[in-house]
């Protein structure tokens, strides 16, 4: 966990937040070991889709990939399948 992520954990605890937004797998595992409720970017987008705040996930996933965000196609396709959307090739 780097300095920025450790600061986020402190802020989470100080503010009595419901979730910590964190994507880094190693940092997330450490935070969860401290009993912190974590959610990542994809989790937020999935919740937004469930609440009909966004019309579709696939265009957003494609934008993330085009901007050098690294997610496995398997994970992205799993979420797309849950939301009855076309998969990423």
Secondary structure, DSSP 8 states (H G I E B T S, - for coil): --HHHHHHHHHHHHHT-S-EE---HHHHHHHHHTT--EE-HHHHHHHHHHTTSSS-SHHHHHHHHHTT----HHHHHHHHHHTT-----
